[in-house]
Amino acid sequence: MSPKLTSLLTMGFAMDTVLLSDRGDLNDIEISLLARSEIGVWEGRASTQPESVTEQIATT
């Protein structure tokens, strides 16, 4: 029998290019965060890559 859920904790924090760069360096990866706008278009929010690469990812 599984344990009974008694609480749920949700936390959020700002993710910017500095944070992504730190995580990317730690794991030796490139990271891009994208979000859909209200009209459904993908937009780059933060990235360790050049802006042109992030735009290309968003439109692919």
TARAKA-V668497 format. One record per residue. N is the residue number from 1. OMEGA is omega as a letter, one per 20 degrees, with the letter a starting at -180 (none if undefined). BURIAL is + if it has 9 or more other C-alpha atoms within 8 Angstrom, else -. D_CENTER is the distance of its C-alpha to the mean C-alpha in Angstrom with 1 decimal. Layout:
BEGIN
[[N/OMEGA/BURIAL/D_CENTER] [N/OMEGA/BURIAL/D_CENTER]]
END
This chain:
BEGIN
[[1/a/-/35.6] [2/r/-/32.1] [3/r/-/31.6] [4/r/-/31.4] [5/a/-/28.2] [6/r/-/29.2] [7/r/-/26.1] [8/a/-/22.4] [9/r/-/20.0] [10/a/-/16.7] [11/r/-/14.9] [12/r/-/12.1] [13/a/-/11.3] [14/r/-/10.0] [15/r/-/7.1] [16/a/-/8.7] [17/r/+/9.8] [18/r/-/12.2] [19/r/-/10.1] [20/r/+/8.1] [21/r/+/11.6] [22/a/-/13.1] [23/r/-/11.1] [24/r/+/11.7] [25/a/-/15.3] [26/a/-/15.7] [27/a/-/14.9] [28/r/-/16.0] [29/r/-/13.1] [30/a/+/11.2] [31/r/+/7.4] [32/r/+/6.1] [33/r/-/3.4] [34/r/+/6.3] [35/r/-/8.3] [36/r/+/12.0] [37/r/-/14.6] [38/r/-/17.6] [39/r/-/19.5] [40/r/-/17.1] [41/r/-/15.9] [42/r/+/12.5] [43/r/+/11.4] [44/a/+/9.2] [45/r/-/7.8] [46/a/+/7.2] [47/r/+/8.2] [48/a/+/10.7] [49/r/+/12.7] [50/a/-/15.3] [51/a/-/14.8] [52/r/-/17.1] [53/r/-/15.1] [54/r/+/11.9] [55/r/+/14.5] [56/r/-/16.1] [57/a/-/13.1] [58/a/+/12.7] [59/a/-/16.4] [60/none/-/17.0]]
END
